Amino acid sequence: MTSKWVSPIGDEGIYQIDTGKWRTFQPVISSDRCINCRLCAYYCPVSAIKLSEEETVYIDLSYCKGCGICATECPRNAIDMVREGDE
């Protein structure tokens, strides 16, 4: 008996899933509270938090699914979760 596994890697390479369409809430970073420790990026399950050329973090909303883990893990409470469209 053989079993098939679902894998994110196919014949063409790694598939990218547009997880940003799942979101009801989105994170908003408060630049005055953020100390750029990057813990939010470390804990983000979809790697939606990136580093800009200016070495500051930003959120790529095309991948962010709005789970709120980044806001929970931020030691300075610099990330607020707001309802999509209310930002």
C-alpha positions in Angstrom: 0.0 0.0 0.0 1.4 3.4 -1.0 0.3 6.7 0.3 0.5 10.1 -1.3 1.7 13.2 0.6 0.7 16.7 -0.3 3.8 18.8 -0.6 4.4 22.5 -1.3 7.1 21.4 -3.8 6.0 20.3 -7.2 7.6 19.6 -10.5 8.1 23.3 -11.2 9.6 24.2 -7.8 8.1 25.7 -4.7 4.5 26.8 -5.0 3.7 30.2 -3.6 0.2 30.4 -2.0 -1.5 33.8 -1.8 -2.3 33.6 1.9 -3.1 37.3 2.0 -6.7 36.7 0.8 -7.5 34.8 4.0 -7.2 37.9 6.2 -9.9 39.5 8.3 -7.5 41.5 10.4 -4.2 43.0 9.4 -1.2 44.0 11.4 -0.1 47.7 11.5 3.4 48.5 12.8 3.7 51.6 15.0 7.1 53.1 14.0 7.4 55.1 17.2 7.1 51.9 19.4 9.0 49.5 17.2 12.6 48.9 18.2 13.4 46.8 15.1 14.2 43.7 17.1 12.7 41.5 14.3 11.0 39.0 16.7 7.8 39.5 14.7 9.6 38.3 11.6 11.0 35.3 13.4 7.6 34.2 14.6 5.6 34.9 11.4 4.5 31.5 10.1 4.4 32.7 6.4 7.4 35.0 6.4 5.3 38.0 5.6 7.4 40.3 7.6 10.4 41.6 5.6 13.3 43.9 6.0 13.4 47.0 3.9 16.5 48.6 2.4 16.5 51.0 5.4 16.8 48.0 7.7 13.3 48.4 9.1 10.6 45.8 9.2 7.5 46.0 7.1 4.6 43.6 6.4 4.1 42.1 2.9 0.3 42.0 3.0 0.1 39.7 -0.1 1.3 36.9 2.2 0.1 38.0 5.6 -2.9 35.9 6.7 -3.8 38.1 9.7 -3.1 35.5 12.4 -1.8 38.1 14.9 1.2 36.0 16.1 3.5 39.0 15.3 1.4 41.3 17.5 1.3 38.8 20.3 5.1 38.2 20.2 6.1 41.9 19.9 7.8 42.9 23.2 7.0 46.6 22.7 3.3 46.1 21.6 4.3 47.9 18.4 1.9 45.9 16.2 -1.8 46.5 16.3 -4.3 44.2 14.6 -7.0 46.2 12.8 -10.0 45.0 10.9 -9.2 44.9 7.2 -10.2 48.2 5.5 -10.2 50.2 8.8 -6.5 51.1 8.6 
